[in-house]
Amino acid sequence: MNHFEPANRRILTLKPGKERLVANRHPWIFAGAIARESGPANAALADLLDPQGRRIASGFHSQHSQIRVRALTFGDEELTEATIRERINAAVARRMGSGLKLKVPKNDTRLGDRQSSALSTSDLTPFDNAYRLINAEGDELSGLIVDRYNDIAVIEIANAGVEQLRPLIIDCVQQAIAPRGIWLKNDIPARKIETLPMDPEWIGEGEPAAEIRENGLHFHVDAPSGQKTGFFLDQRENRALTRSLAAGRRVLNLFSYSGAFGVYAAAGGAASVENVDSSSSAIELARTNHALNGSEATFTVADAFDYVRKTTARYDLLICDPPAFAKSRGDIDRAARGYKDINLFAMKLLDPGAQMLTFSCSGHMSLDLFQKVIFSAAQDAGRRISFVRRLTAAPDHPVSLFCPEGEYLKGFLLEVH
Ligand code: SAH
């Protein structure tokens, strides 16, 4: 079936007065803005009409989600198969950096054939061989995340329309980076709402695991057991910053997961590195990664909230990168208390001159609120603190100006006086 045929699309008509939402090019069109609908209920794509019947947007459709359309095109722009291919190719090109050449066959907008890209792409990108290839709204492809881990790709699809276009997306990813295999993770909660299967799938050869290289360091990524898509690529630059600050310092890496911050700190000449995570499999992964890089560290399976209260150790550089405490808007107060608590007790482990990288990856937690939480933690900890830098996600995680919700990771480099 050709999902792009007009007859195969859902037609949704906006309620009067809701046109403004679309004029702002926000890609999420909610059920509450829709007056009438027609066409196949399970269509992959939908056209959005204004109350006068003019098409004003088109995009991925969902009959189950509150987000009924994830708009890709607006106004007169046509949504065709070429639109999707161009968006994916643009996303790939964006990662390659301007000074770096790609083999692009003449008269072909695709990024090289399978063989030439298999030979060359790992050396072409400024991100080594691991990066977010497609970042949903930030690459104008709402509902789709693709990460590259050396010779495998991990795809996470959040919308029923995107799921129906899987063959097209897989074809584009294969054309672009020719991975040995593609792991379809299929585990985000949104898929339940979309009534999509939650079982993962492996399309490829060998094991769905890879060893990646990042800023000259090496990490093991196991797609099936890994958290999220397997490795937190968004922290790449903040890890590099950690390496540059670590020389001679006693480093505590709270919520260490893969131990990546710890590995960077050790590579930067830290006097000691302690990784703390409540998950024993995460700690095993951190051990593997330190071993891969020939670096020493200590490893503790513990609840970080307990650890910071009980330890008698003191540190000169502390990383605090917890999971998202606010999963929904209603969670914000509870999450703010969690962030305050962990930061307060972490600050007590620091002496004057020490530095701390502290993060929130909760999309619902604004930068402003996070700063207030850190302020109140510093007050209660009795520490004089300034922030030296604001920290954010790496540039392979672009954020659409029209969808600021995509900016979830925020952090500060703090210094104790
Ligand atoms: N800093 C990591 C990513 C952290 S992800 C990196 O750069 O890769 C969050 C981690 O926090 C997970 O590994 C999870 O197991 C751990 N975690 C969740 N709750 C915890 C708790 N209460 N105490 C310690 N670790 C916890």
Residues whose N, C-alpha, C, O or C-beta is under 5 A from the ligand:
A	BS01	SAH	F232 Q235 F255 S256 Y257 S258 A260 F261 V276 D277 S278 S279 A282 A302 D303 A304 F305 D321 P322 P323
